[in-house]
Amino acid sequence: MPAILILHHRKVAQAEVEALARHFMAEGRSVVIVCRGPTHDLKLKKSPLLKVIDFSGRDLLPSRSSTASAGTTLVKDGAIRRTVAPLRQRLKSALIRHGVIRAPILWHSLARCLRQARHLIATLKPACLLLADDRTPHPEMCFLHAANAAGIPSIVFPYATSSLESDIYARRLSHEGLPKRGISIWLQEWLMRRFPGQKCPRDGENLLFFNAWDTLALAALGLSGTQPWILGAGDCSAVAVFGPEEKKTQIASGLPAEKVYITGQASLDALHVDPARRSELRTAVGLRYGIDPAKPWIVCAVPHLAEHGLCPWDVHMANTRATFAALSDNRAELLLSLHPKSKYETYRAEAAAVGAHILEEPLFEVLPLAEMFVASYSSTVRWAATLGIPTLIADLTGIDYRAFGYLTALSVATTASDLEQKFHSLIEDDALRHDIGDRLKRDASRCDIIDGSACRRIYDLVLSLSERGRGRSS
């Protein structure tokens, strides 16, 4: 049987890639994972069914008994190219800030990625392509374009919440799509007329999803005919979603109903913990960190606005210290979970100052053990709500997203004192905590599924799309 191809480009989606790969191999299917860089940090055991390669086709899991396999490539890539690559990257980073120069540099980079994608797709002939996004030019859009041209079905699997509101906010803040002067104004207006799918669908928002010069480079390669403001409106065959409410939202945004499938999130199968097992896990984690299992555990997903360029670092760190202080209480244990983009050293001193513990485990391994969850606007809020864990949103930056309006029992704190007051009211009242958890779980059931079967549903979708693809080609 043809292998299943998974594109691994995003650190934040690594848990999904690992969960899907494990499940596919457990079903007896071969899996090829394509990584962007020359190295990877996938936590997967070696298996005859697993192959991890880079864009050139070089094997990143060489056999111990053979050093030759490490140099095996599907695309020729000489020593000279590998030597000059770092120098070229530094030069590109310096030049790419200027719009007129940026367009041809991006075009060249995307053209190369397209060639690699086409070669890999033609050589591997996968049953299906899976990836976390369909609106990032390099490499996702390139691989989707190549797969679509070859008649290979593709699936965008869910890993985080995205909304039109957050996309607009991010682009306003970074000034992407905003004209500066002269030719940029004319170019943006022309691109909006020529490729209307690239223009923000909200009335009054004169924004391109990509800046004008990037959109021009995409157009030159035939990659601009999609609707990037809508996840799943690219070249993918199907988009998998968390639950019924998200499917309704995607269809309302313009996606055909037959393209949207409810699967749940692959990595969240691990959140489905048997109650008897929960006590054992709490004891094990408690021993590892010196945490009292008898006290309530407060898990905080540390906000990461600065890491994403959504907030100045000084403001971010001041808000972080205020958040930690508000959650500090000797009646509870505070456990901090860092985003993959965050660094331990950045938050070590702040955590130590309030006696908090920075977790080494990914959030989904510890969240089911918590009595309360605190986060900023993050898809992890949905996880906690689906598990019936009382949740507070710490919005000290004042972003004021409305993405979780359906969670009627969700509390949002906009100041440190407000956060502290709401936190203490939950710590002191077990009945209130349980009531809020039950209400959150009831509301969340319309939007998310955590039942341990997401990987199975995604695999069933792979089989279905692959069968349809074979039917069309026969």
N, C-alpha and C positions, 0 to 999 in steps of 0.2 A: 504494500500500500504506500502511496506517496506520503512524504513527511508533512507535518504541519509546521508552517513557518511562523515564527514570532519575532517581531521587530522590538528590540529592547534599546530604548534611547533615553528614557526618563527614569531617573533615580526614584522619583516618587511613585512610579508604577512597578518597581522591581518586585514587590510582594505579589502583585497580580501575575507577572511573568512566571515567577517561581511556582505559584499555586497551580496555574494552568499547565505548566510543563510537567509537574509531578503527576497531575491527574491524567493527562494525555498518555504519559508513559505507563501509568498503572493500567490504562486501557489497552496497552500493547502497541501504541502508536509511536513512530519515530518523530522526534522533535528537532528542528533546527532553529536555534536562536541567533539572530544577527545583531551584533553589538556595534555601536558607532566607533568606539575607540579600540586601541590595540590590547587593552586589558579589560577585565570585568570583575565584579565582585558578587556574582550570583552564588547563592548558597544552595547549590544543587550537587548531589552525588554523581560521580561518573557512572555512566551507563552506556551499554551498546546502542541504546535507543536515542541517546542525546548527542547532539553536535552543536558546538558554540563557535561561531565564526565572526570575523569582522567584515566590513564592507567589501574588502578585496577578496573575501572567501578564505582568508587564512584561518586555520584551525586554532582556536584559543584554548582547546582542551587536548593538548598533545598526549599521546600514549607515553607512559613511563619507559616502556621498552624501546621506544624509537624516538630519536630526536628529529628525524627527517619529517615527521608529520607536522611539526611546528612550522615548517616552512612551506607546507603544501598550500597553494593558492589556486583560486578559480580565475583570478585576474592577475596578469603579470604586474609586479610592483617591485622595481629594482632598488638596489642599495642606494643609488644616488637620490632617488625620489624620497626615500625614508630619511636621508640625511638632511635634505634641504627643507623638508616639511615644516619643522619648527620655525625656521627663519621665515618661510613664506607666510606662516600663520601670524607671526608678529608684525610683518609688513602689512598684511591684510587688515589686521585689527586697527592699525594706525590710519589706513586709507579709507576704511569702510564707513567712517564717521561722516564723510562728505558725500551728499546725495548723488551728484553727477558721477562721481567715481564709484560709489557704492553699487549702483545698478549693474555695470558690467562685471564687477567682482562677484556679486551674488549670482549673476547669470552663469558665470564660469563655474562657480562652485556647484550650483544646482544641476548644470548640464553634466558635470562629472558624476554627481550622485545618481542622476537618471540613468547614465550609461551603466554604472555599477548595479543599480537595481534591476535593470533589464537583463543584464548578464546573469545575475544570481537567480532571478525568476526563471529564465530560460534554461539554466543548468540544473537547478534543483527540481523544477516542475512540481511545486508543492500542491497539496490538496486544498490548502486554504492559507491565507495570510491573516494574522491577528496583530493588532497594534492598538496603542492607547489613545490615538488622536488622529484626526483626518485633516487638520488645518495648520500643521506646522510644515513649512516648505521643505526644510532639510532635517530629517530624511523622510518623514511620513508621507507627504504629498507625492514625493518622487516614487516611493515604493508602491503606493496605491495606484498611481498613474501607470506604472509598469505592469502591475498585476491585472489591472482592468483591461489593458491592451492585450494581455496574454489570455484573457478569459478565466483568470484565477479569482475565485470569490474571496472577499475580505470582510473582516469583522472588526469594528471598533469596540473594545471591551471597556466597561466602566471602571474608573479608579478614583474619581473625584467629582465634586459638584462644579458645574459651570453654569453661568447665567449671563444673559444679555447685560444686566446691570453691572456685574463685575467686569465684564469685557470692556464696557464703555468707560468705567472708572479707571481701569488700568491704562487704557489708551489716552485718556485725557491727561493722566498724571505723567506719563512718559512722553507725551506729545507725538506719539506715533499717529500718522495719518493727518496731522495738522500742517497746513502749508506755512512756510516761513516767508517767502517773498518770490516775486517774479515768476519764473518758469514753473516753480512748484505749485503755485495757485492754478495756473492754466492746466498743468499736467493732472492735478487731482480732479479738477472739474471734468476733464476729458475722460479720465479713467472711470469716474462715476457714471458717466453716460454710456461708455463703451462696455463696462462690466458692472451692471447694476447690482449684482449679487455681492460685490465687494463693499458696497455702501451700507452704512448702519441702517437697519430697517426702522429704527425709532424716528418718528417725525421730529424735525428740528435738530437732529444730530448730524452734522456735516462731517462725518468721520469715515475714513477707509479702515478696514480691519488691519491691513498692513500699511506702512507709510507709502507715499506715492512712488518712490523710486523702487522699493521692493515689489510693489504691485506691477510696475513696468517690467521688471526682470521676470516675474512669474508669467506675465502675458507673452513675453517673447518665447517662452518655452511651452506655451499652451496649458499652463497650470492655473490660470486665473478665471476659468469659467465656472467656479464653484461658489458656494455661499458660506464663507468661513464664519459668519456670525452665528450660524446654526451648526452645532456639533452633529456630525452625521450627514451633512448636506454636501460632502465632498464626493470622492470617487469610490467610497466603500460600498459594499453590497448590503451590509446590515450594520445597525448600531444596537448594541446590547445596553439595557438601562437597568437602574436599580429596582424599580417597582412600577405599579400602575399609574401613580400620579405623574412620574417623569415621562412615561409613555404618552399620556394625555398632553403634557406640555410640549413634547417634541412634535407631535402630530399637529397641535395648534400653531406651532411655529412654521409649519410648512412641509415637514417630512411626510412622505407617504406612509400610511399605517403599516403596509406590508414590509417596510424597511426597519421597523422598530420592534425589538424583542425584549421581553422581560426575563432577565436571568438572575439578577442579584449580582453582587460583587465577589469575584473569585476568592480573594484573600480573606474575605469576611466569613468564609466557611469555618475558619479557625475561631471565630467569636461564638460559635454555637457550642457552648460548654455545658455538659451535663451538670446539674446541681451538686451531685455527689463529688464530682471531679473538682468543682470550684474550691471546696475546702482544702483539698490536697494542694492545689496550685497556690492558694494564698499562703499556706504554710511554707512551701518551697521558696516563693518569692520573698516572703518575710525573712526567712533565714539568710537569704542571699544579701539583702540590704540592711539587715538589722531593724526591720519594721515590725511593729507590734500588730499581729493579726487580729487582736481583740478590738483595736480602735478602728473607726471609720477611715477608709482609704479615699483620699481626694486625688484623683488623677487630673493633671493639668496639661493639656496640649499647648506648649509654650508658643505664644503668637510669633509669627515669623514675617511680619510686614516689611521690616528693613531688608531681610534677605531677598525679598521679591521686588525691592525698589519702590514699595508703596508708602514708605514712611522714612524720614531722616533717622539715622542711627541714634543720635542723641535723644530724640523724642521717643524712639522705640525702647531704648534701654531704660529711660525714666519710667515709662509705662510698665515695663516688665518688672522693675523693682517694686513699683506700687502694687502690681497684681500679686506678686509673691507675698508681699507684706500683708495684703488684705486676706490672703488664704492661710496665713500662719496662725495655728491654734494648737495648743498642746493636747487638746482632746482628739486630734485627728492626725493622720500621717499624710504628708504632701508628697506626691510622686510626680515628677516632671518628665514629660515625653517630648523629645526634640524632633522637629521636622527634619527630613533628610538633608535639606539645604543648610540647616543650622549646625554650629560647631560646639562641642562640649566646652571648650575653653572660654567661649563667649559668655556662658551662663554659669560657670562653675562657682565664681565668687558670690553671685547673687543667690544661688541655691544654698550655698553654705551659710549665708547670713541669716537665713530663716529656718535652717535645719531641714531643708528639703532634700529629696533623693532624686538624682537624674538617672532615669532608666536606660539600661543598655538594650533591653528587649524592644522590639517594635510595639507600637501602641496596641495593635489588635491582640497581642498576647496578654496584656495586663488589664485592658479596659473591662473585660467581663468580671474582674475581681473587685471593681471599685464600687463604693457607695455613692460617689458623686463625681461629676465630670465638669471641668471648666475649660473653655476654649474661646478663641475669637471666631470669626465667621469662617467655618471650615466644614468640609464634608464629614469630618469625624463627629460633628454634632448629631448627624443622622444616625451614626452607628450607636451612640449612647442612647438616643431616644428610642431606637428600635429594640434595644436591650432593656428598656425601662429604667435607665439610670438617670436620676435627677441631674439636670444640666443647667449651667449658667454660661451666658456669653459675656465675655469681658470686652466691651467695645470702647476702650479708653481713647481710641483715636477718632471716634465719631464717624465711622464709615456708614453705619446705619443701612446695611443691606436688608432686603425684605425676603430673602430666599427661604427663610424658615417660618414664614407667617402661618403656615398650616399647623405648626406645633404650638397649640394654644397655651400650653403650660410652660413654655420656655421663657425664662427670665433673661433680660438683657440689662447689663449694668454699664452705664456710660461714664461713671467716675469711680475712683478707688473707694471712696466712702460708701457709695451705693453698692459696690461689689461686696465689701466687707459686711454690710448690714444684711444683704440677701444671703450671703454665705453662712453667717452665724445663725440666721433664722432656720436654715435647713439643718445645720449641725445640732441645734438644740431641740428640734422637733422631729422625732422619728416618724410620727404619723403623717406629718406634712410631707416629709421626704418620700414616703411610700406612695402617698396620694399623687404627687407630682410625677413620680416614675410611672405609675399606672396610666395616667392621662397622656404622658408623652408616648408611651408604647402604643396606646390605642390610636393616637393621631399618626404616628410614624408607620403603622402597619399599612397605610394607604400608599406609602412612598418607597418603602424598603423591605427587602426580604432577607432575613438571616435565618436560614434553616439547614445549613450545611450542604446544600445541593446546588450552589451556583456553578461550580466547575462542571458538574454533570450537565446542567442545562446549556452551558456554552459549548460543551463537547457535542451535545445533540444538535446544536445549531450548526456546528462545523460539518457534521455528517450530512445534515439536510442540504446545506448549500453546496457541498461537494457533489452530492448525488444529482442535484439539479444541474450543476455545471457539466457533469458527465453526460447527462441527458441531452443537453443542448449541443454538445460537441459530437454526439454519436449520430 
